[in-house]
C-alpha cells in the first residue's frame, strides 16, 4: 500500500470543495465540510456512515442532499455538530 494511503487513514480533519467516494475509507475523520458541494447526494451521505469518528459535518447548501439523509446520519452517534 502506498505511503499516502497509510497517512490518509490517520487524517483527522478534511475540508474539500468537491466530493469523493473515497471518503468512506477515511475512518479517522472527525470533521468534514462538504458545504456547497452540488455533487454530493443522499447515496454519498450514506457512505459517510463508515466515518464513525465524525463529530462535525457540514452539508449546508448541498442541493442534491435531502432530509432523508438525516435518518442515515442518525447512526453516527458521535456527531455533535451538523450543518444541513
Residue, then its C-alpha position, 0 to 999 in steps of 0.5 A: x500500500x502506498x505511503x499516502x494511503x497509510x497517512x490518509x487513514x490517520x487524517x483527522x480533519x478534511x475540508x474539500x470543495x468537491x466530493x469523493x467516494x473515497x471518503x468512506x475509507x477515511x475512518x479517522x475523520x472527525x470533521x468534514x465540510x462538504x458545504x456547497x458541494x452540488x455533487x454530493x447526494x443522499x447515496x454519498x451521505x450514506x457512505x459517510x456512515x463508515x466515518x464513525x469518528x465524525x463529530x462535525x459535518x457540514x452539508x449546508x447548501x448541498x442541493x442534491x442532499x435531502x432530509x432523508x439523509x438525516x435518518x442515515x446520519x442518525x447512526x453516527x452517534x458521535x456527531x455533535x455538530x451538523x450543518x444541513 
